């Protein structure tokens, strides 16, 4: 591999970490004007509109034969988590949402074991226990900091979203290995995008957009989230997997919480030493899971 390709892979890696790690602060900025459900629906609908001009060839080649798989990917891996994440951010800080998002690889392993009978090794089991201990510790910090049960609910919504992410990963492995990630994503967005748009415009979204002084700024933030964090990042991630390997690409998981924490500190969110220690424990657990593969 040439030096230029190595540097390209590093730039893609850094770009993905910055993009996905910034997703949580972009959701927060969208919530400045729109409701949590509106931000989620808007994110999905804009991603659908972005893919729409190139969708027809992908739909013709893959949708009929892979409908169940792409529908599962779209609903479980995009639609439901989008609503859970934005709802969570009405109760907990964006940085802490990003920290808990690091549990995704663990739930990919657990759902793969329970539902798809994938092999499971002792080191991976240890990793799950370690990461879950870190998650419990982080949730206890949420409660102490917020001093009400809503912080527990918010943290639980993020964990539930990562569970759906993990389930979606296994559906992709089991049902969509014959098509590219781009085709699968385009088809998935064409399934979930129209319902998201119908829901969005049934709310007071247009009224907020036309009357709120910060509406265009919030719309811009959610558009960045949809186009870069949901649409383009999938394509770029697929390139990184193909050229640099799955384990190298999956390592971006370790950087996402760090970027989310940095944005949280910039936005004056309260991040203590115990938060950092707990996310460190989670990431050690994720490393053990990956090490055991």
C-alpha atoms as one frame of an Amber mdcrd trajectory, in Angstrom:
protein
   0.000   0.000   0.000   1.378   3.399  -0.986   2.023   6.172   1.501  -0.646
   8.315  -0.160  -3.305   5.617   0.427  -2.255   5.300   4.052  -2.651   9.040
   4.541  -6.017   8.938   2.767  -7.205   6.256   5.176  -6.042   8.353   8.123
  -7.863  11.418   6.831 -11.050   9.408   6.306 -10.710   7.979   9.807 -10.292
  11.434  11.348 -13.151  12.812   9.240 -15.512  10.052  10.365 -14.570  10.496
  14.018 -15.166  14.247  13.801 -18.418  13.804  11.866 -20.004  11.151  14.056
 -18.606  12.652  17.242 -20.160  15.999  16.286 -23.588  14.454  15.645 -24.672
  14.905  19.237 -23.961  18.636  19.438 -25.729  19.092  16.082 -28.811  17.387
  17.507 -28.622  19.724  20.487 -28.516  22.785  18.224 -31.516  21.474  16.300
 -33.403  21.173  19.584 -32.916  24.905  20.171 -35.883  25.471  17.846 -37.559
  22.186  16.955 -38.991  19.389  19.092 -37.064  16.145  19.526 -39.395  14.291
  17.165 -39.118  17.047  14.567 -35.304  16.972  14.646 -35.318  13.188  14.208
 -37.849  13.225  11.368 -36.079  16.142   9.684 -32.753  14.323   9.839 -34.197
  11.241   8.123 -36.171  13.231   5.559 -33.205  15.388   4.499 -31.018  12.279
   4.125 -33.756  10.771   1.943 -33.906  13.902  -0.226 -30.118  13.847  -0.552
 -30.176  10.282  -1.905 -33.306  10.726  -4.031 -31.572  11.846  -7.279 -29.456
   8.657  -7.373 -31.997   6.275  -5.867 -33.677   4.745  -8.935 -30.809   2.476
 -10.102 -30.252   1.229  -6.558 -33.954   0.555  -6.015 -34.212  -1.365  -9.270
 -31.195  -3.529  -8.548 -31.759  -4.432  -4.910 -35.023  -3.415  -3.266 -37.309
  -6.271  -4.287 -34.868  -9.061  -3.408 -33.639  -7.414  -0.198 -36.714  -5.570
   1.047 -36.830  -7.207   4.488 -33.140  -6.560   5.115 -33.083  -2.917   4.021
 -36.353  -2.232   5.846 -34.852  -3.676   9.019 -31.692  -1.635   8.506 -33.666
   1.555   7.913 -36.162   1.175  10.744 -33.922  -0.361  13.418 -30.619   1.252
  12.436 -31.781   4.734  11.470 -35.406   5.660  12.133 -35.930   4.469  15.714
 -32.459   5.478  17.010 -32.866   8.962  15.514 -35.971   9.525  17.638 -34.444
   7.938  20.743 -31.264  10.027  20.585 -33.043  13.362  20.196 -35.518  12.479
  22.946 -32.600  11.557  25.215 -30.927  14.903  24.594 -33.924  16.700  26.065
 -32.900  15.105  29.379 -29.115  14.597  29.328 -26.108  16.421  27.889 -25.027
  15.807  24.309 -21.533  14.775  25.438 -22.922  12.068  27.708 -25.127  10.843
  24.877 -21.983  10.458  22.794 -20.263   8.559  25.599 -23.076   6.022  25.947
 -23.166   5.578  22.176 -19.890   3.662  22.588 -21.961   0.671  23.739 -23.017
  -0.062  20.151 -20.362  -2.758  19.460 -21.369  -4.573  22.637 -24.998  -4.819
  21.631 -23.929  -5.914  18.166 -22.136  -8.791  19.875 -24.987  -9.622  22.274
 -27.744  -9.559  19.636 -25.539 -11.564  17.303 -25.150 -14.212  19.980 -28.782
 -14.358  21.082 -30.587 -13.950  17.753 -28.123 -14.976  15.050 -26.070 -17.651
  16.882 -22.765 -16.001  16.150 -19.671 -17.355  17.946 -18.820 -15.865  21.326
 -15.446 -16.068  23.095 -14.479 -15.688  26.727 -12.543 -12.458  26.202 -15.579
 -10.939  24.513 -17.772 -11.932  27.468 -15.308 -10.180  29.790 -15.438  -7.116
  27.547 -19.227  -7.015  27.769 -19.107  -7.143  31.574 -16.467  -4.416  31.769
 -18.320  -2.099  29.385 -21.655  -2.623  31.110 -20.009  -1.795  34.442 -18.767
   1.449  32.896 -22.243   2.204  31.561 -23.824   1.633  34.992 -21.234   3.919
  36.539 -21.910   6.588  33.935 -25.667   6.329  34.483 -25.168   6.719  38.229
 -23.261   9.926  37.526 -26.141  11.142  35.391 -28.534  10.645  38.274 -26.277
  12.343  40.792 -25.730  15.305  38.500 -29.308  15.797  37.369 -30.908  14.907
  40.697 -34.061  13.540  39.032 -35.249  10.370  37.349 -35.317  12.002  33.893
 -31.564  11.606  33.622 -31.932   7.847  34.062 -34.653   7.832  31.411 -32.475
   9.836  29.028 -29.539   7.489  29.508 -31.819   4.494  29.032 -33.045   5.913
  25.723 -29.458   6.089  24.447 -28.767   2.518  25.562 -31.949   1.378  23.828
 -30.821   3.171  20.654 -27.465   1.371  20.748 -29.352  -1.903  21.158 -31.230
  -1.159  17.928 -27.943  -0.195  16.267 -26.461  -3.532  17.286 -29.484  -5.403
  15.966 -29.244  -3.512  12.676 -25.567  -4.450  12.312 -26.463  -8.120  12.565
 -29.328  -7.781  10.105 -26.872  -6.253   7.630 -24.451  -9.132   8.182 -27.161
 -11.763   7.805 -29.314 -10.296   5.034 -27.377  -7.693   3.049 -23.950  -9.116
   2.319 -24.784  -9.323  -1.389 -25.245  -5.592  -1.931 -23.057  -2.558  -1.276
 -23.461  -0.353   1.769 -24.397   2.556  -0.482 -27.195   0.603  -2.183 -28.466
  -0.678   1.155 -28.469   2.825   2.630 -30.219   4.375  -0.368 -32.918   1.695
  -0.304 -33.344   2.024   3.466 -33.739   5.806   3.244 -36.297   5.458   0.451
 -38.364   3.259   2.773 -38.206   5.387   5.929 -37.781   8.864   4.370 -41.338
   9.430   3.063 -43.062   8.433   6.350 -40.648  10.685   8.243 -41.508  13.562
   5.908 -45.259  12.968   6.235 -44.951  12.997  10.015 -42.740  16.098   9.994
 -45.177  18.206   8.016 -48.111  17.041  10.143 -46.522  18.856  13.108 -46.002
  22.599  13.633 -42.606  22.331  11.931 -43.397  24.896   9.203 -44.779  27.349
  11.743 -41.582  27.145  13.807 -39.465  27.387  10.665 -41.235  30.537   9.488
 -41.587  32.331  12.824 -38.661  31.420  15.070 -35.671  33.783  14.680 -33.121
  30.941  14.987 -34.984  28.458  12.789 -32.688  28.689   9.766 -29.621  28.126
  11.926 -31.174  25.028  13.522 -32.264  23.793  10.101 -28.685  24.201   8.906
 -27.325  22.184  11.838 -29.786  19.340  11.245 -28.986  19.424   7.523 -25.295
  18.966   8.321 -26.241  16.083  10.584 -28.381  14.453   7.883 -26.057  14.916
   4.909 -22.685  14.306   6.554 -23.581  12.268   9.637 -26.193  10.026   8.021
 -25.670   9.986   4.236 -22.102  10.718   3.106 -20.468   9.111   6.138 -21.946
   5.720   5.233 -20.360   5.883   1.789 -16.987   6.989   3.148 -17.080   4.374
   5.910 -17.714   1.694   3.291 -14.620   2.855   1.379 -12.535   2.669   4.558
 -13.749  -0.866   5.323 -12.972  -2.044   1.791  -9.487  -0.537   1.623  -8.215
  -0.592   5.218 -10.156  -3.470   6.758 -13.046  -3.885   9.161 -11.045  -3.661
  12.388  -9.291  -0.444  11.364 -12.602   1.135  10.351 -14.383  -0.053  13.486
 -11.711   1.615  15.629 -13.429   4.940  14.936 -15.771   3.846  17.754 -13.082
   4.793  20.266 -12.804   8.368  18.986 -16.499   9.292  18.800 -16.983   9.757
  22.589 -13.806  11.837  22.779 -15.043  14.228  20.080 -18.453  14.376  21.778
 -16.786  15.263  25.096 -14.730  18.013  23.482 -17.859  19.549  21.964 -19.590
  19.262  25.338 -16.803  21.167  27.054 -16.875  23.839  24.337 -20.627  24.154
  24.942 -20.043  24.430  28.712 -21.591  21.079  29.585 -20.625  19.618  32.957
 -18.083  16.823  32.450 -16.291  15.509  35.527 -13.411  13.152  36.125 -15.778
  10.283  36.950 -17.489  10.719  33.567 -14.128  10.390  31.851 -13.204   7.342
  33.938 -16.506   5.641  33.154 -16.189   6.180  29.405 -12.640   4.880  29.703
 -14.005   1.680  31.264 -16.575   1.364  28.466 -13.902   1.768  25.805 -11.707
  -0.850  27.488 -14.679  -3.203  27.316 -15.177  -2.437  23.628 -11.451  -3.057
  23.032 -11.700  -6.446  24.762 -14.694  -7.369  22.602 -12.821  -6.472  19.434
  -9.668  -8.170  20.698 -11.583 -11.371  21.224 -12.743 -11.580  17.599
